[in-house]
Amino acid sequence: MISFSAGASTPTDVNTLTKDFENTKQKLEEAEVKQRQVLSALYQVNKKVKKIVTEKGNLSQQRAYLEVNNRILGQKITELEERTKSQRAMLAERLKAIYKLGGPSLARFLFSSNSSASLERNLKILGFVAGRDVEVIRNYSRDLKDLDTKKKALAVRLEKIKNLETQIAQQEKLLRSEQVMKNKLLDGIRKSRLFALNKIQGLREKSLHFNIDDAGVFDLLFKASFSDQKGNLPLPLQGVVTRKFGLMKGQDQPYTFNNKGIYISAAKGSEIKSIFGGRVSFVGSVPGFGQTLIVDHGDHYYSVYSHADAVKVQEGDEVTQAQVLAQVGDVAFESNPGLYFEIRHFSEPYDPQLWMKGL
């Protein structure tokens, strides 16, 4: 039953207030769902941006490497062209000299020897000199052709890399725009959420002017929510945190682990208690975590308790804050017995140490 202070309010006032409260709670929940969706999408966009930045760096290095090689090939081609030009000029001079030796002069050179062996030798010398010059020029021409082929191949690769860089720059521009858009959307959702929270607080303050005896209405307006208890939740058991939330490097291996919860070392048989009231939504074995319990605290908040033993509740049970759920059992992958503990909102893990007092 609902009673009212004389002349202060009417049943219609209370009904309007409770409906407004329920609608605002619904809007708050919708804002949190949207925030979760946008954060998830923003996370994917950020991953793509990070990948593109890495690809840009790799392409930039490849382009710089190819440009250096291209310059070196250009220098080699220039040097080889100069050598070929010089060799051709030298051959031309020799041919001119041989031509000038034509007639009596060439004959005197060829037949100045006293024997046929000397004559044969002189003929070979002329042929060898001319032939060697021609072969050198041929080698230079072949090398020039090879260098030119390599340079053209490099130019093709450079063009491909530049095209890829252009495409990636366009993709990055689109992703950056998407980042800005989603951040603006997220900012709007956060403002809506804050507005809903402030309105809920205002409705609660307004309801203080009413003399409400109805337990259901009172609970609707004033029952503590899980999110309101951030920083003041009790410990699930007495112990020492030996593994914290977040990234952690293994002691015996060079791997980095992403802990989505914390590990609290405690004696085997220590009592594990619910950190807040709620309903047991899961009891069962989870590979790598042993016997596990999950308590639904409403508003999509959950607490997770792993490596449990002697479980005292079942799925569907309503539990209160500090109620004993189980005891610490054996832990296969830890040096000390204890509890692996998580806090999640939807599927997002939160750092329990930010939510609990005494940690």
ZAVEX-275090 format. One record per residue (C-alpha): residue in one letter; x, y, z. Coordinates in steps of 0.001 Angstrom, whole numbers, padded with zeros to 6 digits, always signed. Layout:
BEGIN
AXYZ;...
***
This chain:
BEGIN
M+000000+000000+000000;I+001113+003558-000732;S+000377+006381+001688;F+000939+010084+001125;S+001631+013056+003324;A-001401+015296+003635;G-001834+017636+000700;A+001599+016794-000660;S+000802+014440-003530;T-001729+012175-005195;P-001628+008597-006502;T-001375+010066-009994;D+001778+011939-008960;V+003393+008733-007699;N+002325+006716-010744;T+003720+009402-013034;L+006969+009478-011080;T+007399+005676-011119;K+006646+005482-014852;D+009094+008291-015504;F+011666+006475-013394;E+011119+003187-015273;N+011330+004952-018659;T+014519+006720-017634;K+016037+003423-016426;Q+015102+001909-019778;K+016778+004788-021626;L+019848+004373-019434;E+020043+000686-020301;E+019589+001447-024003;A+022362+004057-023806;E+024671+001523-022176;V+023887-001042-024881;K+024582+001544-027610;Q+027763+002622-025848;R+028920-000968-025778;Q+028149-001392-029491;V+029914+001835-030476;L+032937+001004-028320;S+033154-002410-029963;A+032910-000859-033444;L+035449+001818-032492;Y+037822-000881-031254;Q+037623-002605-034654;V+038219+000698-036461;N+041238+001410-034249;K+042620-002047-035046;K+042251-001366-038765;V+043931+002027-038402;K+046818+000442-036522;K+047175-002212-039225;I+047121+000420-041977;V+049738+002530-040189;T+051969-000565-040012;E+051387-001295-043699;K+052190+002324-044543;G+055477+002054-042666;N+056395-001186-044459;L+055540+000255-047868;S+057510+003401-047097;Q+060565+001292-046247;Q+060153-000774-049427;R+059768+002376-051522;A+062876+003951-049962;Y+064845+000737-050613;L+063719+000613-054255;E+064444+004304-054786;V+068001+003838-053475;N+068505+000825-055777;N+067028+002803-058645;R+069516+005626-058071;I+072405+003157-057872;L+071313+001501-061138;G+071022+004930-062738;Q+074577+005750-061686;K+075856+002407-063025;I+074063+002972-066338;T+075575+006464-066637;E+079065+005138-065836;L+078685+002269-068328;E+077432+004608-071035;E+080499+006792-070474;R+082792+003757-070715;T+081072+002594-073895;K+081394+006057-075387;S+085080+006193-074434;Q+085694+002684-075795;R+083992+003541-079077;A+086111+006701-079375;M+089263+004668-078667;L+088288+002099-081321;A+087609+004857-083826;E+091048+006339-083172;R+092680+002951-083669;L+090786+002369-086883;K+091912+005787-088077;A+095501+004878-087204;I+095195+001574-089057;Y+093632+003388-092005;K+096521+005844-092041;L+098855+002878-092093;G+097139+001703-095257;G+099065+001331-098464;P+102891+001493-098232;S+102863+002285-094505;L+100742-000761-093583;A+102762-002904-095934;R+106021-001738-094378;F+104591-002602-090900;L+103404-006029-091964;F+106463-007020-093933;S+109131-005391-091795;S+109740-008701-090094;N+112507-010954-091295;S+110460-014156-091187;S+106992-015522-091923;A+106496-016078-088203;S+106984-012384-087526;L+104545-011512-090297;E+101910-013822-088879;R+102468-012330-085465;N+101956-008753-086726;L+098716-009726-088458;K+097439-011378-085258;I+098309-008287-083223;L+096201-006080-085453;G+093308-008531-085386;F+093532-009073-081635;V+093554-005358-080838;A+090535-004631-083040;G+088658-007749-081930;R+089257-007078-078237;D+087901-003529-078525;V+084782-004764-080316;E+084233-007472-077657;V+084566-004898-074858;I+081946-002724-076528;R+079670-005753-076946;N+080031-006583-073242;Y+079253-003008-072305;S+076141-003066-074511;R+074994-006338-072950;D+075526-004994-069442;L+073681-001798-070337;K+070739-003833-071589;D+070678-005897-068369;L+070844-002776-066196;D+068099-001102-068223;T+065872-004200-067808;K+066450-004156-064041;K+065711-000443-063879;K+062442-000893-065756;A+061466-003733-063389;L+062263-001485-060409;A+060180+001291-061931;V+057218-001099-062216;R+057601-002164-058581;L+057920+001452-057473;E+054754+002378-059348;K+052866-000511-057711;I+054048+000551-054261;K+053073+004168-054911;N+049612+003023-056025;L+049293+000905-052883;E+050359+003863-050763;T+047687+005991-052437;Q+045026+003348-051801;I+046092+002929-048176;A+046117+006691-047651;Q+042527+006810-048931;Q+041533+003933-046632;E+043205+005634-043683;K+041361+008868-044466;L+038034+007013-044464;L+038874+005208-041228;R+039979+008437-039545;S+036655+009986-040565;E+034858+006951-039145;Q+036848+007334-035929;V+035771+010969-035606;M+032144+010084-036339;K+032050+007226-033848;N+033775+009314-031173;K+031149+012015-031660;L+028429+009370-031463;L+030035+007949-028331;D+030222+011410-026792;G+026505+011902-027483;I+025647+008523-025954;R+027704+009301-022858;K+025908+012618-022484;S+022548+010827-022808;R+023666+008312-020210;L+024798+011073-017851;F+021507+012899-018414;A+019585+009704-017540;L+021667+009180-014398;N+021087+012772-013284;K+017376+012445-013987;I+017188+009242-011940;Q+018866+011034-009063;G+016444+013923-009456;L+013437+011580-009433;R+014744+009933-006275;E+015094+013307-004600;K+011614+014267-005756;S+010185+011043-004344;L+011469+012005-000883;H+008608+014492-000727;F+006196+011546-000942;N+005405+009308+001996;I+005815+005974+000178;D+005011+002774+002066;D+004799+000443-000927;A+007911-001798-000787;G+007894-002449-004546;V+007864+001238-005432;F+010452+002000-002761;D+012757-000743-004083;L+012290+000515-007629;L+013379+003987-006626;F+016024+003324-004013;K+017309-000211-004381;A+021084+000081-004823;S+022404-000833-008259;F+025687-002571-008902;S+027149+000413-010778;D+026437+002677-007781;Q+028778+000556-005651;K+031917+001064-007709;G+034859+001367-005336;N+032879+000106-002343;L+032238-003557-003100;P+033520-006085-000537;L+036172-008680-001310;P+034965-012095-002497;L+037383-013671+000005;Q+040289-012738+002245;G+043615-013208+000472;V+046428-011599-001501;V+046154-010511-005138;T+048990-012351-006892;R+047880-011748-010463;K+046426-008419-011508;F+044065-007356-014274;G+045496-006542-017725;L+048671-007456-019557;M+051256-009478-017682;K+054459-011181-018825;G+054974-014786-017759;Q+057828-015522-015371;D+059108-018671-017075;Q+058346-017763-020695;P+058568-014667-022920;Y+054805-014557-023514;T+052441-011756-022513;F+049041-012688-021089;N+045917-010558-021022;N+044269-011208-017667;K+040565-010395-017740;G+040328-010741-014001;I+042488-011078-010901;Y+043824-014047-008954;I+043514-013913-005184;S+045713-016434-003398;A+044074-017927-000315;A+044134-021146+001678;K+042225-024096+000296;G+038763-024213+001856;S+038538-020415+002290;E+034989-019115+001886;I+034072-017430-001409;K+031338-014818-000963;S+029101-012921-003369;I+030256-009325-003745;F+026687-008090-004344;G+023135-009350-004388;G+021847-011053-007503;R+020867-014331-009123;V+023162-017288-009845;S+023132-017618-013631;F+025755-020359-014066;V+027357-023170-012102;G+029617-025589-013902;S+033084-026612-015003;V+034986-024344-017410;P+038150-025692-019128;G+041212-024129-017531;F+039185-022498-014731;G+037661-025484-012954;Q+034343-025193-011146;T+032965-021725-011917;L+030016-019654-010704;I+028518-016558-012342;V+026205-014188-010489;D+023967-011797-012439;H+023700-008510-010521;G+021274-006815-012904;D+021836-004068-015468;H+024067-006549-017355;Y+026698-006670-014584;Y+028175-010050-013647;S+030740-011415-011209;V+032686-014604-011994;Y+034233-016970-009419;S+036538-019777-010643;H+038529-022647-009049;A+035659-023182-006604;D+034857-026250-004540;A+032019-027313-002238;V+029541-025110-004138;K+026594-024154-001950;V+024230-022609-004537;Q+022471-023637-007716;E+021558-021891-010946;G+018556-019644-010406;D+019193-019077-006692;E+018830-015542-005406;V+021855-014541-003322;T+022623-011608-001065;Q+025814-009608-000631;A+028461-011517+001367;Q+026536-014805+001075;V+028874-017819+000931;L+028826-019328-002544;A+031585-021947-002337;Q+035068-022652-001038;V+038522-022381-002620;G+039450-025648-004297;D+042473-027116-006059;V+044068-025079-008851;A+045968-027021-011495;F+047851-024141-013140;E+048731-022002-010110;S+051480-022458-007545;N+049109-021420-004736;P+045407-022199-004238;G+043034-019291-004599;L+040217-017667-006542;Y+040180-016374-010097;F+037699-013494-010091;E+036178-011282-012792;I+033694-008412-013045;R+031988-007954-016402;H+029517-005515-017888;F+027818-007262-020809;S+030880-009207-022036;E+033407-006449-021262;P+035815-007283-018411;Y+036454-004547-015832;D+039378-004271-013440;P+037997-005635-010124;Q+040505-003596-008131;L+038758-000404-009266;W+035438-001699-007968;M+036382-003149-004603;K+037465-001574-001376;G+040543-003012+000290;L+042297-003948-002973;
***
